[in-house]
Amino acid sequence: MQGSGLALVLTFTIAALIPGLLVFDVEVVFFYPWAVLYNDLSIFGLIEMTVFILIVALALIYAWKEGALEWR
């Protein structure tokens, strides 16, 4: 039973890292092409990215207010 604490910590660490990495990957998938084609997208691309950044920021604020970013 002595080693079970390490398994528990590892399980929680993996459960916390995987969603965070998935969100980061999705952001990179949207940001990279936008950065490469920034000059060709004109105002539509700027508005589209502003909406995307607002959605991500609102999700971060929601998670922060719900206490999802607190270490317990």
N, C-alpha and C positions, 0 to 999 in steps of 0.2 A: 504494500500500500504506500510505500514511501515515494515511489516514482510517479504516482498518479497526479500529483500537483503539477508536474511538468507537462503532462499530457493535457491537463485542463487549460493551462496557460497557452500552450501551443494551439489548442482548438479555438480559444477565444481570439488569439492573435490572427490566425488564418481567417476566421469569420469576420474580423474587422478589416483586414487588408484587402480581401477579394472585392467587396463592393466598392471600396475607395479606388482601387486600381481600375476597375471597370469604368467608373465615372470619369477618371482621368483619361483613359484611353478614348472614350467617346468624345471628350472635349478636344483632344488632339486631332482626332479624325475630322472634326469640323474646323478647327483653327488653322491647320496646316494648309489645306487647299485655299482657304480664304486669304491667308497671308501671301501665298504664291500668286494668286490672281487678283490681288487687291486693286491694281490700277485698271483692270478690265471690267470690274464689277460695277463701277460707278456708285450712285446713291443707293440703288437697290441692295447691293452687297453690304453696304454700311448699315442700312436699316435692318437687314436680315441678321447680321452679326450682333447688332445692338439688342435685338429681341432675344437672341440666344444667350447673350451674356446676362441679360436681365433675368431670364428663367433660371440660369445656373445660380445667380446671386440670390434670388428669392428662395431657391431650394436650400442654399447654405444658411440663410437667415432662419428659415423654418427649422432646419436641423439644430441650429444653435439654440433657438428658443425652446425647443422640445428637450434639450439636454442630451442630444445624441453625441455631442462632441465632448462631453464630460467623462473623465476617467473615474469609474466607481469601484 
